Amino acid sequence: MNVLIYIESENGAPKKSALEAVAYGAEIAKGQVVALASSDTATADLGNYGADKVLQFAVSGKLEASQVAELVAQAAEAQNAEVVIFAKSILNDLAAPMVGIKLGASVASNVIEKPDFSKGFVVKRSVFSGKAFTEVALNNAKKVLTIKKNAVAMTEKGKTAAVESFSPAITASPVQIKETTQKTGDILLTDADIVVSGGRGLKGPEHWGMIEELAKTLHAATGCSKPVSDMDWRPHHEHVGQTGIKVSPNLYVAVGISGAIQHLAGVSSSKTIVVINKDADAPFFKAADYGIVGDAFDIIPKLTEALKKAM
Ligand SMILES: Cc1cc2nc3c(=O)[nH]c(=O)nc-3n(C[C@H](O)[C@H](O)[C@H](O)COP(=O)(O)OP(=O)(O)OC[C@H]3O[C@@H](n4cnc5c(N)ncnc54)[C@H](O)[C@@H]3O)c2cc1C
């Protein structure tokens, strides 16, 4: 069973979530593990996390979902791949079902564990914003999976992947995409390993400097609760929760956020949650791994200074 993994890259390197997808592919493959990456993507890590081969395609500009789908479907046919793997992302969530249609494959998104082969090909998926799990049997000969971020342990294999070039025939014309502006150097909320979020407890936009300083110190992205973005204290793309962005970082730091169920829906699959709130009865503490009861205006500057010294 050959496995093909589509690699999303950033600044010439595979995204961490793409390497997790490679590690997942290496765990389940019973044949070749092929990574499909643009020719300007560094290949060393792809081999190191389990790819036998890197299929390189030349890029001219950014591909959108229907173009990615064409590219991946053609590569899957060329490599006789039975399983196609994507890391979950906004682009890949659109492309994966299109690949499923092109290949006549069973599709499962948000996969969090290796398939149970004893039952055929049964995968566990995270559903309802991480509040529940479901098991899905994929019965078609070909399968397309998207893997949830941080769900896979990455093991270095120390391999070097062979590199081969691939020239797909892409006929899909790009759709018009309105890109939201992202300042250079910002860490994308959905990709971040660490997120520092602020809520209404911060009283106003003029106090966000301390949140940004803490985030910068931790190399984290910044997020916020819904009322904060509704009041235009922060941009809407930072709004985390049921009606906003769902994050699953290794560390989520919530400052002055009460922990309403709609906010928790967006953060519940974070590995570790730290809550800073002056109200000891704030509901967020029930979901927290670590909590600090106190005034954010005292704690955050001290915490940032201590972290700067320690790092
Ligand atoms: C349909 C629907 C969808 C929704 N979707 C979302 C969503 O996606 N995301 C979301 O976030 N919300 C969402 N909400 C809103 C949600 O119900 C809450 O109202 C919201 O999350 C509360 O935001 P908050 O915690 O910032 O503010 P508050 O509830 O006002 O809480 C502020 C917190 O700050 C603490 N605090 C105050 N001062 C300090 C201080 N100096 N230091 C430390 N702590 C302090 C307080 O103790 C309090 O716990 C939704 C609501 C509805 C009805």
The ligand as an SDF file (V2000), in Angstrom:
LIG
                    3D

 53 58  0  0  0  0  0  0  0  0999 V2000
  -24.0870   31.7560   19.4550 C   0  0  0  0  0  0  0  0  0  0  0  0
  -22.9000   32.2400   20.2370 C   0  0  0  0  0  0  0  0  0  0  0  0
  -21.6370   32.0050   19.7300 C   0  0  0  0  0  0  0  0  0  0  0  0
  -20.5190   32.4660   20.4290 C   0  0  0  0  0  0  0  0  0  0  0  0
  -19.2570   32.2040   19.9240 N   0  0  0  0  0  0  0  0  0  0  0  0
  -18.1820   32.5880   20.6500 C   0  0  0  0  0  0  0  0  0  0  0  0
  -16.8530   32.2600   20.1890 C   0  0  0  0  0  0  0  0  0  0  0  0
  -16.6690   31.6690   19.1370 O   0  0  0  0  0  0  0  0  0  0  0  0
  -15.8160   32.6690   20.9640 N   0  0  0  0  0  0  0  0  0  0  0  0
  -15.9730   33.3530   22.1340 C   0  0  0  0  0  0  0  0  0  0  0  0
  -14.9620   33.7010   22.7690 O   0  0  0  0  0  0  0  0  0  0  0  0
  -17.1990   33.6530   22.5880 N   0  0  0  0  0  0  0  0  0  0  0  0
  -18.3020   33.3000   21.8660 C   0  0  0  0  0  0  0  0  0  0  0  0
  -19.5460   33.6360   22.3240 N   0  0  0  0  0  0  0  0  0  0  0  0
  -19.6400   34.5180   23.4870 C   0  0  0  0  0  0  0  0  0  0  0  0
  -19.4940   33.7600   24.8080 C   0  0  0  0  0  0  0  0  0  0  0  0
  -20.7360   33.2280   25.2070 O   0  0  0  0  0  0  0  0  0  0  0  0
  -18.9550   34.6970   25.9110 C   0  0  0  0  0  0  0  0  0  0  0  0
  -19.8560   35.7790   26.0370 O   0  0  0  0  0  0  0  0  0  0  0  0
  -17.5720   35.2450   25.6440 C   0  0  0  0  0  0  0  0  0  0  0  0
  -16.6760   34.1950   25.3440 O   0  0  0  0  0  0  0  0  0  0  0  0
  -17.0680   36.0000   26.8510 C   0  0  0  0  0  0  0  0  0  0  0  0
  -15.8750   36.6600   26.5110 O   0  0  0  0  0  0  0  0  0  0  0  0
  -14.8200   37.0010   27.6410 P   0  0  0  0  0  0  0  0  0  0  0  0
  -14.5280   35.8020   28.4380 O   0  0  0  0  0  0  0  0  0  0  0  0
  -13.7110   37.7390   27.0020 O   0  0  0  0  0  0  0  0  0  0  0  0
  -15.6120   38.0980   28.5000 O   0  0  0  0  0  0  0  0  0  0  0  0
  -16.3230   38.0010   29.9350 P   0  0  0  0  0  0  0  0  0  0  0  0
  -17.3330   36.9390   29.9820 O   0  0  0  0  0  0  0  0  0  0  0  0
  -16.7550   39.3880   30.2440 O   0  0  0  0  0  0  0  0  0  0  0  0
  -15.1570   37.5540   30.9050 O   0  0  0  0  0  0  0  0  0  0  0  0
  -14.0840   38.3810   31.2690 C   0  0  0  0  0  0  0  0  0  0  0  0
  -13.2460   37.6240   32.2830 C   0  0  0  0  0  0  0  0  0  0  0  0
  -12.1200   38.4130   32.6120 O   0  0  0  0  0  0  0  0  0  0  0  0
  -11.8850   38.2850   34.0110 C   0  0  0  0  0  0  0  0  0  0  0  0
  -11.1630   39.4870   34.4080 N   0  0  0  0  0  0  0  0  0  0  0  0
  -11.6630   40.7480   34.5550 C   0  0  0  0  0  0  0  0  0  0  0  0
  -10.6670   41.5800   34.8930 N   0  0  0  0  0  0  0  0  0  0  0  0
   -9.5460   40.8530   35.0130 C   0  0  0  0  0  0  0  0  0  0  0  0
   -8.1960   41.1620   35.3430 C   0  0  0  0  0  0  0  0  0  0  0  0
   -7.8140   42.4020   35.6350 N   0  0  0  0  0  0  0  0  0  0  0  0
   -7.2960   40.1500   35.3580 N   0  0  0  0  0  0  0  0  0  0  0  0
   -7.6650   38.8690   35.0700 C   0  0  0  0  0  0  0  0  0  0  0  0
   -8.9270   38.5200   34.7300 N   0  0  0  0  0  0  0  0  0  0  0  0
   -9.8610   39.5100   34.7080 C   0  0  0  0  0  0  0  0  0  0  0  0
  -13.2510   38.1420   34.6230 C   0  0  0  0  0  0  0  0  0  0  0  0
  -13.1590   37.4920   35.8890 O   0  0  0  0  0  0  0  0  0  0  0  0
  -13.9680   37.2980   33.5860 C   0  0  0  0  0  0  0  0  0  0  0  0
  -13.8410   35.9130   33.8710 O   0  0  0  0  0  0  0  0  0  0  0  0
  -20.6770   33.1930   21.6280 C   0  0  0  0  0  0  0  0  0  0  0  0
  -21.9580   33.4120   22.1310 C   0  0  0  0  0  0  0  0  0  0  0  0
  -23.0540   32.9550   21.4430 C   0  0  0  0  0  0  0  0  0  0  0  0
  -24.4310   33.1930   22.0070 C   0  0  0  0  0  0  0  0  0  0  0  0
  1  2  1  0
  2  3  1  0
  2 52  2  0
  3  4  2  0
  4  5  1  0
  4 50  1  0
  5  6  2  0
  6  7  1  0
  6 13  1  0
  7  8  2  0
  7  9  1  0
  9 10  1  0
 10 11  2  0
 10 12  1  0
 12 13  2  0
 13 14  1  0
 14 15  1  0
 14 50  1  0
 15 16  1  0
 16 17  1  0
 16 18  1  0
 18 19  1  0
 18 20  1  0
 20 21  1  0
 20 22  1  0
 22 23  1  0
 23 24  1  0
 24 25  2  0
 24 26  1  0
 24 27  1  0
 27 28  1  0
 28 29  2  0
 28 30  1  0
 28 31  1  0
 31 32  1  0
 32 33  1  0
 33 34  1  0
 33 48  1  0
 34 35  1  0
 35 36  1  0
 35 46  1  0
 36 37  1  0
 36 45  1  0
 37 38  2  0
 38 39  1  0
 39 40  1  0
 39 45  2  0
 40 41  1  0
 40 42  2  0
 42 43  1  0
 43 44  2  0
 44 45  1  0
 46 47  1  0
 46 48  1  0
 48 49  1  0
 50 51  2  0
 51 52  1  0
 52 53  1  0
M  END
$$$$
